[in-house]
């Protein structure tokens, strides 16, 4: 039995939503403006931004297009946020370490 405290699970959809909301607010745009440009309902876009809905790749591409932001940028920012969360657990320090942990399991 391990005495290590588990890391709080963070869902990718929450980090993607956070990244999209940051991009939108940095541009000074409203949910209504972006939802109209992306051809997505305002309610659905709001749920995506709050991490309550998992957006399809087509929807993400549409939202990113409306924000004039490459999807790769959103995914990179999301990846960096996930890495920051994972670094909180000092056991996860490198890909080689992760592989070793996985093989030991």
Order of alpha helices (4+ residues) and beta strands (2+ residues): alpha-alpha-alpha-alpha-alpha-alpha
